[in-house]
Amino acid sequence: MTYRDPSQSDIRRILDETRTIVMVGASANWNRPSYFAMKYLIGKRYRVIPVNPGLAGQELLGERAYANLAEVPSPFEMVDIFRRSTEAGAITDQAIALKDEKGIKTVWMQLGVRNEEAAAKAQAAGLQVVMDRCPKIEWGRLHAELAWGGFNTGIISAKRRRA
């Protein structure tokens, strides 16, 4: 099975159905993209649980951090990978192994993170996969927040749709 990019409606559905996200590679450094994305998603009423071995046992933005996916005690629907593409395979393998126990439905690889083999394996295991995208950016795009900054989101248009 080869990886298939999700459609815009797939991404909207994933973001609508997800309530709890485990962010692998979350950082306590306020100027790191993972910190900003975590804070933004919390503001959109997601529960975001940080996974970072260096922060395990500490609190980050109101949530206890864990060393790995298996240590997270509560169920979660999405694994958001803020690690190198080469590390995404091992994280995806953990998500596949824990999908039934934890309720995992989606593996989401952040901007610049692509691992075709891991994605195909996850899809074959019944997980939804998004690669090389950011849930923060996608949420803003799909809810027209980016338009306030002058970005063309492609969601609202005066042009007629082609049949």
Secondary structure, 3 states (H helix, E strand, C coil): CCCCCCCHHHHHHHHHHCCEEEEECCCCCCCCHHHHHHHHHHHCCCEEEEECCCCCCCEECCEECECCHHHCCCCCCEEEECCCHHHHHHHHHHHHHHHHHHCCCEEEECCCCCCHHHHHHHHHCCCEEECCCCHHHHHHHHCCCHHHHCCCCCCCCCCCCCC
